[in-house]
Every structure is written in C-alpha cells, then in structure tokens.
Amino acid sequence: MHRLLLAMTFLMLPGWAIAQEAEAPMTLPRMGEIVLALDPEAEISPSGFQLTLDDVPVLIVTDIVANRMRAMVPIRLAEGMTDEEMERVLQANFDTALDARYALANGRLWGVFIHPLRELERDQFISGLAQTVNIASTYGSLYTGGAAQFGSGDSGDLQRQLLEDLLEKGQDI
C-alpha cells in the first residue's frame, strides 16, 4: 500500500509525470472550470478567483499578459514571528514545502504557489493548491506541502488525502 501511495505521489509531482497527451494551454475559462469543480461556491473576478479548500480560504491572482498565476493562503501576521519560526519556514521552503512556498508580504506570512499560467496543467494546478493549503495547515508543526513524505505514521496519509480529494473532484474536467 505504501509503495502505491508513494508511486502515485511521484506521478503527480511536476517532472515525474508519465508520458501523456499534452494538455492545451491553461486559460482563465479553463482555470475557472477547475476552480468551480473544486469549490462550487468559488467567486470569480476578472483578475482571479476566491475559493475555500478544506476550510482554508484561497485567493488566486492571474495576469495573462505576464503569463503568471499565484495562489495564496493567508497564514498569520508576520509581526511577532520569532527568529526560529523564520528559520523554520526557510528550511521548509528548501525541503518540505515542495511546489508551495512560505512568503512574507504586506506584513503577513502567506502560503503561495506561483507558476506560468499557459504552461500550467490541471494536475499541477490542483497539486499546487493542495500543497499551498497543506503548508498553511501544517504551519507550526510539520511545515509540509504534504505530497511527498517518507516514514511511517499518520501525517503523510492525512496530508495526501486533501490532494486525492481535490484530484477526484477535478477528474471529469
């Protein structure tokens, strides 16, 4: 069972994909379809989307001209973060946050996933959203994107569940 989960995890990570038919470039209407499949209550605006995943608010900002998208999750105010907390988020950015990152902006700590818009594929997008929610949810404990963890215990299975749930919701689009 663990080998199957590990294999599935690596297949979903960028760069580890099995040869498959190339997807059409990501567009805002296509992204909107995916977002609405993940959260039918999502709000759509000309510059992006607001949705909730696993009770976590996610803001997605897009820029067609710059060919960029950014999914963001607010985590906490930056004021009051200790040196140890700052060091820990930087360590996580190196090894456990995966495609998501911790970032500071406007006096707040965020979980972010940033990617070129047109080149973004459906599974990368869903995986990036799940990882961003996971680093926000695990701030203060595991500091992980949750898609690739080794060892026994419950944490890896619990964190991968969000990714599996989101992929299942987006399966038909």
SVG drawing of the C-alpha trace seen along z (x, -y; Angstrom):
<svg xmlns="http://www.w3.org/2000/svg" viewBox="-22 -46 39 48">
<polyline fill="none" stroke="black" stroke-width="0.4" points="0.0,0.0 2.8,-2.5 4.5,-1.8 1.3,-2.5 0.8,-5.8 4.5,-6.8 4.3,-5.9 1.0,-7.9 2.6,-10.9 5.6,-11.0 3.4,-10.7 1.6,-13.8 4.7,-15.9 5.9,-18.1 8.8,-16.5 7.7,-13.0 4.7,-12.8 4.2,-9.7 4.2,-10.4 0.7,-11.5 -1.1,-13.6 -0.1,-17.2 -2.8,-19.5 -3.9,-22.7 -2.5,-25.8 -4.2,-26.9 -6.7,-29.7 -8.8,-31.7 -12.0,-29.9 -10.3,-26.5 -8.9,-27.6 -12.4,-28.7 -13.9,-25.3 -11.3,-23.6 -11.8,-26.1 -15.6,-25.6 -15.2,-21.8 -13.1,-22.1 -15.4,-24.7 -18.8,-25.3 -19.2,-28.4 -16.0,-30.0 -16.1,-33.7 -14.8,-34.6 -13.4,-38.1 -11.6,-39.5 -8.2,-39.1 -8.7,-35.7 -10.7,-33.6 -11.5,-33.2 -12.4,-29.7 -12.2,-27.6 -10.4,-24.3 -10.6,-22.2 -11.9,-25.2 -8.9,-27.3 -9.5,-30.5 -7.5,-30.6 -7.0,-33.6 -5.8,-33.1 -4.5,-36.1 -3.8,-35.9 -2.0,-38.0 -2.5,-36.9 0.0,-39.5 2.7,-38.4 1.7,-34.7 1.6,-34.2 -0.7,-32.9 -0.4,-33.0 -2.5,-31.0 -2.2,-32.5 -3.3,-31.4 -3.0,-33.8 -1.3,-32.1 -0.6,-34.7 0.7,-38.2 4.4,-38.4 4.7,-40.6 5.8,-38.5 7.4,-35.7 10.5,-34.6 13.9,-34.0 13.3,-30.3 10.0,-30.5 11.5,-32.4 14.4,-29.9 11.9,-27.0 9.8,-28.4 13.0,-29.0 14.1,-25.4 10.7,-24.1 11.0,-26.2 14.1,-24.1 12.8,-20.6 9.3,-20.0 7.1,-22.8 7.6,-21.3 6.0,-23.5 4.3,-25.8 6.3,-28.4 6.1,-30.4 6.4,-34.1 6.2,-37.5 4.2,-40.4 2.2,-43.3 3.0,-42.3 1.6,-38.8 3.0,-35.3 1.4,-33.5 1.5,-30.1 1.9,-30.6 2.1,-28.6 3.4,-30.6 3.5,-29.2 3.5,-30.4 -0.2,-30.4 -0.2,-29.0 2.1,-26.1 0.1,-25.1 -1.5,-21.7 -4.7,-20.6 -3.0,-18.2 -0.1,-20.6 -2.7,-23.3 -4.7,-21.0 -1.5,-19.7 -0.1,-23.2 -3.4,-24.3 -3.3,-21.3 0.3,-21.9 -0.4,-25.6 -3.3,-24.6 -1.1,-22.0 1.8,-24.4 -0.7,-26.8 -2.4,-24.0 0.9,-22.5 2.5,-25.8 3.8,-25.4 4.1,-21.7 5.3,-19.8 5.7,-22.7 5.0,-20.5 3.3,-20.6 2.3,-17.0 2.8,-15.4 6.0,-13.6 6.8,-12.3 8.7,-9.2 8.4,-7.1 5.6,-5.6 2.9,-7.4 -0.3,-9.1 0.7,-12.5 1.6,-11.7 -1.6,-9.8 -3.7,-12.6 -2.0,-15.3 -2.2,-13.3 -5.9,-12.9 -6.5,-16.6 -4.7,-16.1 -6.5,-12.9 -9.9,-14.5 -9.2,-17.6 -7.9,-15.4 -11.1,-13.3 -13.3,-16.4 -11.4,-17.7 -11.3,-14.3 -14.1,-15.0 -12.8,-18.4"/>
</svg>
